[in-house]
């Protein structure tokens, strides 16, 4: 009997335990359903239609930059679509059902074949979710030996008719060129092409294996050609006349040749030129449609522009110009010659690393009376002096025949050392308002004059009563539409911005 009783007791305990486990499972299901309903009735999901939610989701997706320098970018960690889908069932259903959230394909391929093999299934599933939308393809190929990469490239090329944007960089870019050259691939929708350097060390007389081959004429609008000498070998088979935006890093001669090929359509250009070592004469280039030009880049401080590239350009439609100059004594006559020849109405000018005298600067500014915004920094021993301030005063009857300096300027941004007298600036700003000696304004009001002062001792060396009056006058000008900002560099906390 004792054995039978123990067996019954054991069975009763096991039955009770199974019942408890079933109850726990049931409670967990109920809790899960409650959480799902709670998430499903969150204000953003309860009040907004799905298409609005999708638009919100678009803001957390990695966007494609307009002019990237492609040197090995790529998504790090889990794609954001998976992160959104992990929040709740409702979010996951929305993300999984809307193809627009999947049209950007960004992949970084390493030399690890196991990791790359995982990409195959992922890309297949990803492409399936895009429906028939145009695709933005971003490939960073840091390997030349991974055989799985060829399978992935062929998988992507099957959808080449839907490619809208292609970004590619890394040592393995020739693998894509190989696949393209061996098949009949057409890219009717492609309008943005970003080609980064592929790190091959070649001379200017050696072609890389396989060319960029496009079987039909591409109607590109945006083109980026990354750092590398191989562009001068014309290893890119493109028709140029439709390109509007260009970002080029390479040799001067190659860059100017490419710009001339797209002269009729080119509106915006940013170029970083390597100097020409053989001293060959550069071609004369007329760019009748160009509106905005930047020569140089903060990412390439060693490739600052010489005066030569700008002197061979003619840009009658140019409105905005930025130059990264050589940090050595520079006469601005080369720029004056180009602007006078172009007969353009320049409205926005930025000069970085300017090393010139006040006389040279003022003489140049008289050549560009159309300027509305002028940004510059003086380096070396150059200092912004009273002569510059005096030149911006409206001319009187005796000097009106002489070229006026910045009559239409409304914004000046300056970085560097200063030595002007405070009252000189106030008088000049007032004179352009017509409030100095009751004269009528003859030049445009300066709305913003901003200075990052590199010699904070300017303030300490000025008499305190003069400085106090200066600050009071700044406040007064602020109330009638002229803002004068001065920030002292080198860790000084003093700041005068018309608000302090």
C-alpha positions as CSV (number, residue, x, y, z in Angstrom):
1,X,0.0,0.0,0.0
2,X,2.9,2.4,0.8
3,X,4.3,2.0,-2.7
4,X,0.9,2.6,-4.3
5,X,0.3,5.7,-2.2
6,X,3.7,7.2,-3.2
7,X,3.0,6.5,-6.8
8,X,-0.4,8.3,-6.6
9,X,1.2,11.2,-4.8
10,X,3.9,11.4,-7.5
11,X,1.2,11.3,-10.2
12,X,-0.8,14.0,-8.4
13,X,2.3,16.3,-8.1
14,X,3.2,15.8,-11.8
15,X,-0.4,16.5,-12.8
16,X,-0.4,19.7,-10.7
17,X,3.0,20.7,-12.2
18,X,1.8,20.1,-15.8
19,X,-1.3,22.2,-15.0
20,X,0.9,25.0,-13.6
21,X,3.1,24.9,-16.6
22,X,0.1,25.1,-18.9
23,X,-1.2,28.0,-16.9
24,X,2.2,29.8,-17.1
25,X,2.2,29.3,-20.9
26,X,-1.4,30.6,-21.1
27,X,-0.5,33.7,-19.0
28,X,2.6,34.3,-21.2
29,X,0.4,34.2,-24.3
30,X,-2.0,36.6,-22.7
31,X,0.8,38.9,-21.7
32,X,2.2,38.8,-25.2
33,X,-1.2,39.7,-26.7
34,X,-1.7,42.5,-24.2
35,X,1.7,44.0,-25.1
36,X,0.9,43.6,-28.8
37,X,-2.4,45.4,-28.3
38,X,-0.7,48.1,-26.3
39,X,1.9,48.7,-29.0
40,X,-0.8,48.6,-31.6
41,X,-2.7,51.4,-29.8
42,X,0.3,53.7,-29.4
43,X,-0.7,57.2,-30.5
44,X,1.5,57.3,-33.5
45,X,0.1,54.0,-34.8
46,X,-3.4,54.5,-33.7
47,X,-3.8,58.0,-35.2
48,X,-1.7,58.0,-38.3
49,X,-2.2,56.1,-41.6
50,X,0.4,53.6,-42.7
51,X,1.8,55.7,-45.5
52,X,2.6,58.5,-43.0
53,X,4.3,56.0,-40.7
54,X,6.4,54.8,-43.6
55,X,7.4,58.4,-44.3
56,X,8.5,58.8,-40.7
57,X,10.5,55.5,-41.0
58,X,12.3,57.0,-44.0
59,X,14.0,59.5,-41.8
60,X,16.0,56.8,-39.9
61,X,17.1,55.0,-43.1
62,X,20.7,55.7,-44.2
63,X,20.4,58.2,-47.1
64,X,22.7,58.4,-50.1
65,X,24.9,61.5,-50.0
66,X,25.1,63.7,-53.1
67,X,28.8,63.9,-53.4
68,X,30.6,61.3,-51.3
69,X,34.3,60.4,-51.5
70,X,34.0,56.7,-51.6
71,X,36.7,55.1,-49.6
72,X,35.2,52.1,-48.0
73,X,31.9,53.0,-46.3
74,X,29.1,50.5,-45.4
75,X,26.5,49.7,-42.9
76,X,27.8,48.8,-39.4
77,X,25.7,46.3,-37.4
78,X,22.1,45.3,-38.1
79,X,20.2,47.1,-40.9
80,X,17.8,49.6,-39.5
81,X,14.9,47.8,-41.2
82,X,15.4,44.9,-38.9
83,X,15.6,47.1,-35.9
84,X,12.3,48.7,-36.8
85,X,10.8,45.3,-37.4
86,X,11.9,44.1,-33.9
87,X,9.9,46.7,-32.1
88,X,6.5,45.1,-32.4
89,X,4.3,43.0,-34.8
90,X,2.5,46.1,-36.2
91,X,5.8,47.8,-37.1
92,X,7.2,44.6,-38.5
93,X,4.1,44.2,-40.7
94,X,4.5,47.7,-42.0
95,X,8.2,47.5,-42.7
96,X,7.9,44.1,-44.4
97,X,5.1,45.2,-46.7
98,X,6.4,48.6,-48.0
99,X,9.0,48.2,-50.8
100,X,10.1,51.8,-50.4
101,X,11.9,50.9,-47.2
102,X,14.1,48.4,-48.9
103,X,15.2,50.2,-52.1
104,X,18.6,51.2,-50.7
105,X,21.0,48.2,-50.8
106,X,24.3,48.9,-48.9
107,X,26.8,46.1,-48.6
108,X,30.4,45.9,-47.5
109,X,32.3,42.7,-48.6
110,X,35.3,41.4,-46.8
111,X,37.7,38.6,-47.7
112,X,35.9,36.2,-45.4
113,X,34.0,33.8,-47.8
114,X,31.8,32.5,-44.9
115,X,30.5,35.9,-44.0
116,X,30.0,36.8,-47.7
117,X,28.1,33.6,-48.3
118,X,25.5,34.8,-45.8
119,X,25.0,37.9,-48.0
120,X,23.6,35.8,-50.8
121,X,20.4,34.8,-49.1
122,X,20.1,38.2,-47.5
123,X,20.4,40.0,-50.9
124,X,17.9,37.7,-52.6
125,X,15.3,38.3,-49.8
126,X,16.1,42.0,-49.8
127,X,15.7,42.4,-53.6
128,X,12.4,40.5,-53.4
129,X,11.0,43.0,-50.9
130,X,11.8,46.0,-53.2
131,X,9.0,45.0,-55.6
132,X,9.7,46.9,-58.8
133,X,11.0,50.1,-57.4
134,X,14.2,51.8,-58.6
135,X,17.2,50.6,-56.6
136,X,20.1,52.5,-55.0
137,X,23.1,50.1,-54.9
138,X,26.1,50.8,-52.6
139,X,29.0,48.4,-52.7
140,X,32.2,48.6,-50.7
141,X,34.4,45.7,-52.0
142,X,37.5,45.4,-49.8
143,X,38.5,42.0,-51.3
144,X,39.8,40.7,-54.7
145,X,39.8,37.0,-53.9
146,X,36.3,36.2,-52.6
147,X,34.6,33.9,-55.2
148,X,31.2,34.3,-53.6
149,X,31.4,38.0,-54.5
150,X,31.0,37.2,-58.2
151,X,27.7,35.3,-57.4
152,X,26.4,38.4,-55.5
153,X,27.4,40.7,-58.3
154,X,25.6,38.6,-60.9
155,X,22.5,38.5,-58.6
156,X,22.5,42.3,-58.4
157,X,23.1,42.7,-62.1
158,X,20.0,40.8,-62.9
159,X,18.1,43.9,-61.6
160,X,20.3,46.4,-63.5
161,X,17.4,47.8,-65.3
162,X,16.1,49.1,-62.0
163,X,19.3,50.7,-60.8
164,X,18.8,54.4,-60.1
165,X,22.0,55.1,-58.2
166,X,25.3,53.2,-58.1
167,X,28.0,53.8,-55.5
168,X,31.1,51.5,-55.6
169,X,34.5,51.6,-54.0
170,X,37.3,49.4,-52.8
171,X,40.0,47.1,-54.1
172,X,37.5,44.7,-55.7
173,X,35.8,47.2,-58.0
174,X,37.4,45.5,-61.1
175,X,35.2,42.4,-60.3
176,X,32.1,44.4,-61.1
177,X,33.7,45.9,-64.2
178,X,34.6,42.3,-65.3
179,X,31.0,41.1,-64.9
180,X,29.6,44.1,-66.7
181,X,32.0,43.7,-69.6
182,X,31.1,40.1,-70.1
183,X,27.4,40.4,-70.2
184,X,24.6,42.4,-71.9
185,X,23.5,44.7,-69.1
186,X,21.5,47.9,-69.6
187,X,20.9,50.7,-67.1
188,X,18.0,52.7,-68.5
189,X,17.1,54.3,-65.1
190,X,20.7,55.1,-63.8
191,X,21.1,58.8,-63.1
192,X,23.7,58.9,-60.3
193,X,27.1,57.2,-60.5
194,X,29.6,57.4,-57.7
195,X,32.9,55.7,-58.5
196,X,35.6,55.6,-55.8
197,X,39.2,54.8,-56.3
198,X,40.0,51.0,-56.2
199,X,43.4,51.4,-54.6
200,X,45.4,49.9,-57.6
201,X,48.8,51.4,-57.9
202,X,49.2,52.1,-61.6
203,X,51.1,54.6,-63.6
204,X,49.4,57.1,-65.9
205,X,50.3,54.9,-68.9
206,X,48.8,51.6,-67.6
207,X,45.2,50.7,-67.9
208,X,43.4,48.8,-65.1
209,X,41.9,45.4,-66.0
210,X,38.5,45.8,-67.5
211,X,36.8,49.2,-68.2
212,X,33.6,50.6,-66.9
213,X,31.4,49.5,-69.8
214,X,27.8,50.7,-70.3
215,X,26.2,49.3,-73.4
216,X,23.9,52.2,-73.9
217,X,24.1,55.9,-73.4
218,X,23.5,56.8,-69.8
219,X,21.4,59.9,-69.0
220,X,23.3,60.6,-65.8
221,X,22.7,63.7,-63.7
222,X,25.2,63.1,-60.9
223,X,28.8,61.8,-61.3
224,X,31.5,61.3,-58.7
225,X,35.0,60.2,-59.8
226,X,37.0,59.4,-56.7
227,X,40.7,59.8,-56.0
228,X,43.0,58.0,-58.4
229,X,45.2,58.6,-61.4
230,X,43.5,56.1,-63.6
231,X,40.7,58.4,-64.7
232,X,43.0,60.0,-67.2
233,X,43.1,56.7,-69.1
234,X,39.4,57.1,-70.0
235,X,38.5,53.8,-68.4
236,X,34.9,54.9,-68.1
237,X,32.6,54.5,-71.1
238,X,30.0,57.3,-70.7
239,X,28.2,59.8,-72.7
240,X,28.7,63.1,-70.9
241,X,26.2,65.7,-72.1
242,X,23.4,65.1,-69.6
243,X,25.6,65.4,-66.4
244,X,24.6,68.3,-64.1
245,X,26.6,67.6,-61.0
246,X,30.3,66.6,-60.9
247,X,32.7,65.7,-58.1
248,X,36.1,64.9,-59.4
249,X,39.4,64.0,-57.6
250,X,42.4,63.6,-60.0
251,X,44.9,65.2,-62.3
252,X,44.2,68.7,-63.6
253,X,44.3,67.7,-67.3
254,X,41.9,64.8,-66.9
255,X,39.5,66.9,-64.8
256,X,39.4,69.8,-67.3
257,X,38.9,67.4,-70.1
258,X,36.0,65.7,-68.4
259,X,34.5,69.1,-67.6
260,X,34.7,70.2,-71.2
261,X,32.9,67.0,-72.3
262,X,29.9,67.9,-70.2
263,X,30.2,71.7,-70.7
264,X,26.7,72.3,-72.0
265,X,24.9,70.6,-69.1
266,X,27.2,71.0,-66.1
267,X,25.6,73.2,-63.4
268,X,27.5,72.3,-60.3
269,X,31.2,71.1,-60.0
270,X,33.5,70.3,-57.1
271,X,37.0,69.3,-58.2
272,X,40.2,68.5,-56.4
273,X,43.2,68.6,-58.7
274,X,46.5,66.9,-58.5
275,X,49.2,69.2,-59.9
276,X,50.5,68.4,-63.4
277,X,54.2,67.4,-63.1
278,X,55.2,67.5,-66.8
279,X,54.1,71.1,-67.1
280,X,51.9,70.5,-70.2
281,X,49.7,73.4,-71.2
282,X,46.2,72.9,-70.0
283,X,43.2,73.2,-72.4
284,X,41.0,76.2,-72.4
285,X,37.6,75.3,-71.1
286,X,34.3,77.2,-71.6
287,X,31.5,76.1,-69.3
288,X,28.4,78.2,-70.3
289,X,25.9,76.6,-67.9
290,X,28.1,76.3,-64.7
291,X,26.5,78.1,-61.8
292,X,28.5,76.8,-58.8
293,X,32.2,75.8,-58.7
294,X,34.3,74.6,-55.8
295,X,38.0,73.9,-56.3
296,X,39.6,72.1,-53.4
297,X,38.3,70.2,-50.4
298,X,38.9,70.1,-46.6
299,X,39.5,66.4,-46.9
300,X,42.5,67.0,-49.2
301,X,44.5,69.9,-47.6
302,X,47.6,68.7,-49.4
303,X,45.9,69.3,-52.8
304,X,45.2,73.0,-52.5
305,X,44.5,74.7,-55.8
306,X,47.2,76.4,-57.8
307,X,46.3,79.5,-59.8
308,X,46.5,77.6,-63.1
309,X,43.2,75.6,-63.3
310,X,41.0,78.7,-62.8
311,X,42.8,80.7,-65.4
312,X,41.8,78.5,-68.2
313,X,38.1,78.5,-67.4
314,X,35.4,80.8,-68.8
315,X,32.1,80.6,-66.8
316,X,29.6,83.3,-67.9
317,X,26.7,81.9,-65.8
318,X,28.8,81.4,-62.6
319,X,27.1,82.6,-59.4
320,X,28.9,80.9,-56.6
321,X,32.7,80.2,-56.3
322,X,34.8,78.7,-53.6
323,X,38.6,78.3,-53.8
324,X,41.1,76.6,-51.5
325,X,44.2,78.6,-52.2
326,X,47.9,77.9,-51.6
327,X,49.0,79.3,-48.2
328,X,51.6,81.5,-49.7
329,X,51.7,85.1,-51.0
330,X,49.1,85.4,-53.7
331,X,48.1,88.1,-56.1
332,X,44.4,87.9,-57.0
333,X,44.9,89.1,-60.5
334,X,44.6,85.6,-61.9
335,X,41.1,85.4,-60.4
336,X,40.2,88.9,-61.6
337,X,41.3,88.0,-65.2
338,X,39.1,84.9,-65.2
339,X,36.0,86.7,-63.8
340,X,36.4,89.7,-66.2
341,X,36.8,87.3,-69.2
342,X,33.7,85.3,-68.1
343,X,31.6,88.5,-67.5
344,X,29.6,86.6,-64.9
345,X,27.5,88.1,-62.1
346,X,29.1,86.4,-59.1
347,X,27.0,86.7,-56.0
348,X,28.7,84.3,-53.5
349,X,32.5,84.0,-53.1
350,X,34.6,82.1,-50.6
351,X,38.4,82.2,-50.5
352,X,40.2,79.9,-48.1
353,X,43.9,80.3,-47.0
354,X,44.1,83.8,-48.6
355,X,47.6,85.3,-48.3
356,X,47.5,88.8,-49.8
357,X,47.9,92.4,-49.1
358,X,45.0,94.8,-48.4
359,X,45.7,96.7,-51.6
360,X,45.5,93.5,-53.7
361,X,42.3,92.4,-51.9
362,X,40.5,95.7,-52.4
363,X,41.6,96.0,-56.0
364,X,40.2,92.5,-56.6
365,X,36.9,93.3,-54.9
366,X,36.3,96.3,-57.1
367,X,36.1,93.8,-60.0
368,X,33.1,91.9,-58.5
369,X,30.5,94.6,-57.6
370,X,27.7,92.0,-57.9
371,X,28.9,90.1,-54.8
372,X,26.3,89.7,-52.0
373,X,28.1,87.2,-49.8
374,X,31.9,87.2,-49.3
375,X,33.6,84.7,-47.0
376,X,37.4,84.7,-46.6
377,X,40.2,84.0,-44.2
378,X,43.6,85.6,-44.1
379,X,46.6,83.5,-43.1
380,X,50.3,84.2,-42.4
381,X,51.1,87.8,-41.5
382,X,48.0,89.2,-43.2
383,X,45.7,91.3,-41.1
384,X,42.3,92.9,-41.8
385,X,43.0,96.6,-41.5
386,X,41.3,100.0,-41.7
387,X,41.9,100.1,-45.5
388,X,39.4,97.3,-46.0
389,X,36.7,99.0,-43.9
390,X,37.3,102.4,-45.6
391,X,37.0,100.8,-49.0
392,X,33.4,99.7,-48.3
393,X,32.2,103.2,-47.5
394,X,29.8,104.6,-50.1
395,X,31.8,106.8,-52.5
396,X,31.5,110.6,-52.4
397,X,31.3,112.7,-55.5
398,X,35.1,112.9,-55.8
399,X,35.7,109.2,-55.7
400,X,32.6,107.9,-57.4
401,X,34.4,107.6,-60.7
402,X,36.8,105.1,-59.0
403,X,35.6,101.5,-58.9
404,X,33.2,100.9,-55.9
405,X,34.0,98.2,-53.5
406,X,31.2,95.7,-52.8
407,X,28.3,98.0,-53.3
408,X,25.8,95.1,-53.2
409,X,27.3,93.1,-50.3
410,X,24.9,92.0,-47.6
411,X,27.0,89.4,-45.7
412,X,30.7,89.2,-44.9
413,X,32.3,86.3,-43.0
414,X,35.9,86.6,-42.0
415,X,38.5,84.5,-40.1
416,X,41.9,85.9,-39.1
417,X,43.7,88.7,-37.4
418,X,42.3,92.2,-37.2
419,X,43.7,95.7,-36.5
420,X,41.0,98.1,-37.5
421,X,39.7,100.8,-35.3
422,X,36.2,100.0,-33.8
423,X,34.7,103.4,-34.8
424,X,35.7,102.8,-38.4
425,X,33.5,99.8,-38.6
426,X,30.5,101.5,-37.0
427,X,30.8,104.5,-39.3
428,X,31.0,102.3,-42.3
429,X,28.0,100.2,-41.3
430,X,26.0,103.4,-40.6
431,X,27.0,105.0,-43.9
432,X,25.5,102.1,-45.8
433,X,22.3,102.6,-43.9
434,X,22.2,106.3,-44.8
435,X,22.5,107.3,-41.1
436,X,25.9,108.9,-41.2
437,X,25.7,112.7,-41.5
438,X,22.1,112.4,-42.8
439,X,23.1,111.1,-46.3
440,X,21.0,108.8,-48.3
441,X,22.2,105.2,-48.7
442,X,24.0,104.6,-52.0
443,X,25.1,101.0,-51.3
444,X,23.2,97.9,-50.0
445,X,22.9,97.6,-46.2
446,X,25.2,95.0,-44.7
447,X,23.0,92.7,-42.8
448,X,25.7,90.4,-41.3
449,X,29.3,91.1,-40.6
450,X,30.8,88.1,-38.8
451,X,34.4,87.8,-37.6
452,X,36.3,85.0,-35.9
453,X,39.2,86.9,-34.5
454,X,42.5,85.1,-34.3
455,X,44.2,87.8,-32.1
456,X,42.1,88.2,-29.0
457,X,44.6,90.8,-27.7
458,X,42.9,93.3,-30.1
459,X,40.2,93.8,-27.6
460,X,42.5,94.0,-24.6
461,X,44.7,96.5,-26.4
462,X,41.7,98.8,-27.1
463,X,40.8,101.4,-24.6
464,X,37.9,100.2,-22.4
465,X,35.7,103.3,-23.0
466,X,36.2,102.9,-26.8
467,X,35.3,99.2,-26.6
468,X,32.3,99.9,-24.4
469,X,31.0,102.5,-26.9
470,X,31.7,100.0,-29.7
471,X,29.6,97.3,-28.1
472,X,26.7,99.8,-27.4
473,X,26.8,100.8,-31.1
474,X,26.6,97.1,-32.1
475,X,23.5,96.8,-30.1
476,X,22.0,99.8,-31.7
477,X,22.8,98.5,-35.2
478,X,21.1,95.2,-34.3
479,X,17.8,96.9,-33.8
480,X,17.8,98.4,-37.4
481,X,18.8,95.2,-39.2
482,X,22.6,95.0,-39.1
483,X,24.2,92.3,-37.1
484,X,27.9,92.5,-36.2
485,X,29.4,89.3,-34.7
486,X,32.9,89.0,-33.3
487,X,34.1,85.8,-31.6
488,X,37.6,85.6,-30.1
489,X,39.5,82.5,-30.9
490,X,42.3,80.7,-28.9
491,X,40.0,79.6,-26.1
492,X,38.8,83.1,-25.2
493,X,35.3,83.1,-23.9
494,X,34.5,86.7,-24.9
495,X,31.8,87.0,-27.5
496,X,29.9,89.9,-28.9
497,X,27.0,89.0,-31.1
498,X,24.5,91.7,-30.6
499,X,22.6,89.5,-28.1
500,X,24.9,89.4,-25.1
